[in-house]
Amino acid sequence: MDLRLRALQALCTESPREKAALAMALYAGAAELSLSPTAPVADSALPGRPALPRLVHPARVPRRSPANPAGLAALLHAIAHIELNAINLALDAAWRFEGMPDAFHLDWVRVAAEEAYHFTLLVDHLATLGHQYGDFDAHDGLWAMCEKTADDVVARMALVPRTLEARGLDATPQIQDKLRQVGSPAALRAVEILDVILRDEVGHVAVGNRWYRWLCERDALDPVAHYPLLVERYCAPRLYPPFNRAARLEAGFSEDELAWLVASVPRA
């Protein structure tokens, strides 16, 4: 069977647990699959979703302190929702874009499998707190940018992995600090899970950086100068400090890109 068709089938799957299992199985068997140069046709709404959680405007998602069990569960649920969206984003990249090298599709299948592992760790821990995925409201910001960039692979690489997902490199250490202050066994287990996620997310952002630069070279674009144009064209969200400079450098951002990031912060 074709790898890109399998990626599309996983993307269309509604059950989060089944989607995660399919993503991990796809990567495990990727070497034995063919890789068609033509994208399969999606004949259903994307991505496949469960009935819950209810998707609301980001401003309507309540923020709760992880200092109590309900607040910790809400935080874990929010991160699990990000990871489920990240599975969908990686699977979408793996099946959608024609004309890319085989390594591009294989990279995103690997990313999808690692995001699926993250999601599984989070929902398993959430279950120890008496909750499951779908118990709290969530928002759809990550997938909205995926839809905006469906016809532009350069914008997809620029604005999803190396913009929206890269925000996790900045936010994760701050979340971990708060969880360490809570100090409960459940909070400290969450810190351990976030260690795994942060380690892998550096690699995922690096995949986005690598393919963004490959595409810019292919299309004779200056990657530093072209990025702000894409931010403006697709109304990408502005990023705010503090920035995790070490993780961003490890993920392949250049000094020029980091300088632009700092200079672009809106002034109060």
Buried (B, 14 or more C-beta within 10 A) or exposed (E): EBBBBBBBBBBBBEEBBEBBBBBBBBBEEBEEBEBBEEBBEBEEEBBBBBEEBEBEEEEEBEEBEBBEBBBBBBBBBBBBBBBBBBBBBBBBBBBBBEEBEEEBBBBBBBBBBBBBBBBBBBBEBBEEBEBBBBBBBBBBBBBEBBEBBBEBBBBBBBBBBBBBBBBBBBBBBEBBEBBEEBEBEBBEBBBEBBEEBBEBBBBBBBBBBBBBBBBBEEEEBEBEEBBEEBBEEBEBEEBEEEBBBEBBBBBBBBEEBBEBBEEEEEEE
